[in-house]
Amino acid sequence: MGTFTISKKENGLIKFEFNSRKGKTLLTSQSYRSKEECEKDIALLKEKIEVVSFLKFKTPAGKFFFKMIYNGHIHGISRKFTTELLLLKSLEEIRNNFTESETLDFSQDIFFD
């Protein structure tokens, strides 16, 4: 099972990453103004994962990546993969584990108080 990791970016906005069961980041979300917006988007994507689209791309350097799209909106962009097979395995893991994945919240600065 994968995990969603919610964290705060340097500019104060919130994002989530979807990590594989091995701990590798597969997908990074857009930026959100609040943790609540981020959590709502995770819940929406979990509910709609069966109808989410994944557009595949290849960089000029030959790396592969995808964008997660629902209702005409880009919700996240994957990391870059060295082969198309690794990209396809990542998509399979998302489709199989997305709805069951737990959420970890690291958006608070509890370690710096």
C-alpha positions in Angstrom: 0.0 0.0 0.0 1.2 3.5 -0.8 1.0 6.7 1.3 0.0 10.3 0.8 2.4 12.7 2.4 1.1 16.2 3.0 3.8 18.8 3.6 4.3 22.6 3.5 6.4 24.1 0.7 8.9 26.9 1.3 6.5 29.4 0.0 3.9 28.4 2.6 1.6 26.5 0.3 0.6 22.9 0.9 1.2 19.9 -1.4 0.9 16.1 -1.3 3.0 13.4 -2.7 1.9 9.9 -3.4 4.6 7.4 -2.5 4.9 3.8 -3.5 4.9 1.0 -1.0 8.7 1.1 -1.3 8.7 4.7 -0.4 9.5 6.3 -3.8 7.6 9.4 -4.7 5.5 8.6 -7.7 3.4 11.8 -8.0 3.5 15.3 -6.6 0.3 17.4 -6.5 -0.4 21.0 -7.4 -0.1 23.6 -4.6 -3.0 24.3 -2.2 -3.6 27.3 0.0 -4.7 25.1 2.9 -4.3 21.6 4.3 -8.1 21.3 4.1 -8.1 21.9 0.3 -5.3 19.4 -0.1 -7.2 16.8 2.0 -10.4 17.4 0.0 -8.5 16.9 -3.3 -7.0 13.6 -2.0 -10.5 12.4 -1.0 -11.9 13.4 -4.4 -9.1 11.6 -6.3 -9.5 8.5 -4.2 -13.2 8.4 -5.0 -12.7 9.1 -8.8 -9.5 7.2 -9.5 -11.3 4.9 -11.9 -12.1 7.8 -14.2 -8.9 9.8 -13.7 -6.8 10.3 -16.9 -3.1 9.9 -17.1 -1.4 11.7 -20.0 2.1 10.3 -20.7 5.0 12.5 -21.9 8.6 12.1 -22.9 11.2 14.8 -22.2 13.8 15.9 -24.8 16.3 14.0 -22.6 14.4 10.8 -23.1 12.8 10.6 -19.6 9.1 9.6 -19.2 6.5 11.2 -16.9 2.7 11.6 -16.7 0.2 14.1 -15.6 -2.9 13.1 -13.5 -6.0 14.8 -14.9 -9.5 14.8 -13.6 -12.3 17.0 -14.9 -10.0 18.9 -17.2 -7.7 19.9 -14.3 -4.1 18.7 -13.6 -4.0 17.4 -10.1 -0.4 16.1 -10.1 2.7 15.4 -12.1 4.8 12.3 -11.7 8.5 12.0 -11.2 10.7 11.4 -14.2 11.3 7.7 -15.1 14.2 6.3 -17.1 12.1 3.8 -19.0 8.5 3.6 -20.2 8.2 0.3 -18.4 8.9 2.0 -15.0 6.3 4.6 -15.8 3.7 1.9 -16.6 4.5 0.1 -13.3 4.0 3.3 -11.5 0.6 3.8 -13.1 -0.3 0.3 -12.2 0.7 0.9 -8.6 -1.4 4.1 -8.4 -4.5 2.3 -9.9 -4.1 -0.6 -7.5 -3.2 1.2 -4.2 -4.5 4.8 -4.4 -7.8 4.3 -2.7 -6.5 2.2 0.2 -3.5 4.4 0.9 -3.1 6.2 4.2 -2.3 9.9 4.6 0.6 11.2 6.7 0.5 14.9 7.6 3.9 16.7 7.9 2.5 20.2 7.2 2.9 21.4 10.7 6.3 22.8 11.9 6.2 20.7 15.1 9.9 20.0 14.9 10.9 23.7 14.9 9.1 25.0 18.0 
